Amino acid sequence: MWAIWLLFSLLSIDQQVRVEGFQEVQLHLKIGAFRVHFLPTEGSQLTLQGTYWPELIDTPRVEVEPEGEEVLRVVIELGTQKKRTLKWRSGFLDSNQVIIRVPREVTYTLDLELGAVDAEIDVGGIPVKNLDFEGGAARALLRFSAPNPWIGGACEIDVGAAKLVLEQLGNGNFKTIEVNGGVAAQDLDLRGSWRVPATLKINAGMSKFEIKVPRDVGIRVRYRGFLSYPNWEHFEKVGDFYQTENYGSTEKNVDLLLEGAFSLIDFDFLE
């Protein structure tokens, strides 16, 4: 009975933003209690499609503001909870879900601010100059399924208490990457194109990091702080650094700086 009542209480999300004709889109997503799928697409329109329960969630907000002739600023706010809460809240929030499709034809700066969400975000093949990701209490998968055409940008990730999986980070083609971890375990996958030598900085507070390293990627590591169980089996010590044998001789090189307190760093070298 409650399920039938909920079904007829849901409202639809169906919005489009035309991005054609702009050189850059500054896209800011602020997402609360939602299940989110973020996908690359072809065409001239950024689209949102989904459902939400209005008894708990405010009406989704989309603001579009041109900044000159070349830049479009887009702010999307989803999942802001109303002050009133209900006994069945956690179950009903599963009904709030959205698919966001982003055209590859435009260059982006992405600011992703996620609250208590379950998110799968694929930015593969989207030209991204800069990416800021804030995880909160999210469970998120951030995937780079295809190379980023924009070479040498910057990426900053703040995960807090979130559980984050980063897949094919090398396809981001960022020059600088900073990951600020809380206490949750994090998975970093360094597969990808790595079109530019990169610096990857990880700040942590007693986090566990599992880092997947392909054999064609050279790694040089320096750490400052506390590392409970260092494992340098596949590294050689050179001065203040630990580096893989192929560092500097391969086309794909990453300087990894570890700062803070780590309960475990596990390097998994892929065949």
LINFENSUL-V772545 format. One record per run of one state. SS is the DSSP state (helix for helix, strand for strand, loop for the rest). FROM is the first residue (numbers start at 1). TO is the last residue. If there is no record, write none. Layout:
SS:FROM:TO
SS:FROM:TO
//
This chain:
loop:1:1
helix:2:9
strand:10:18
loop:19:23
strand:24:31
loop:32:34
strand:35:41
loop:42:44
strand:45:53
loop:54:56
strand:57:57
loop:58:60
strand:61:67
loop:68:70
strand:71:78
loop:79:80
strand:81:81
loop:82:88
helix:89:95
loop:96:96
strand:97:103
loop:104:106
strand:107:114
loop:115:117
strand:118:122
loop:123:127
strand:128:134
loop:135:138
strand:139:143
loop:144:152
strand:153:160
loop:161:162
strand:163:167
loop:168:168
helix:169:172
loop:173:173
strand:174:181
loop:182:185
strand:186:189
loop:190:197
strand:198:214
loop:215:216
strand:217:227
loop:228:235
strand:236:238
loop:239:240
strand:241:243
loop:244:251
strand:252:270
loop:271:271
//
